[in-house]
Amino acid sequence: MKSSGLALVTKNLRTNGDCIEYAGAKRNGYGVVKVGGRQGQVKYCHRIIWEAYHGPIPNGLLIRHICHNPACCKLEHLCIGNYTDNMRDMVQANRMNNSAGKSRIKGVTPKHDRRYFYWEARGYTITRVKVKLYHGKDFFEACCARINWENQQKEPK
Ligand SMILES: [Zn+2]
């Protein structure tokens, strides 16, 4: 008998503070299970939990952790959003907003002009042509510009 994704997740949950974490395999900090046996598909635990209660996640949307704990599967700590929401969460959590001069977002770098400080977002096309995506004071806007651009690059196959 093949176990459903939900059964696999719920049998391996542990309370940690206010969160309920998946205690099994992780990928980038997120709990994962393989659904459908050995040849099965790897799925994120928090997405399985969310879908079990709310139904399928629409294309282009993702499930965010309001507790900023990627292993957490507590339904009350999950909410649906888009990439922009997710970026805003991350900046608010102070994980990467550092105007002193570092960014962990690929393609977003701090720049110093003679007179002022700004963020630059850029990308490169397949033919290595540089594309300027953003230039300005707002780190969050710069990240969004880069992430939206990355998503556009992926779309048509
Ligand atoms: Zn949590």
Boltz pocket constraint, residues with backbone or C-beta under 6 A from the ligand:
constraints:
  - pocket:
      binder: B
      contacts: [[A, 18], [A, 19], [A, 20], [A, 67], [A, 68], [A, 69], [A, 72], [A, 73], [A, 74], [A, 77]]
      max_distance: 6.0
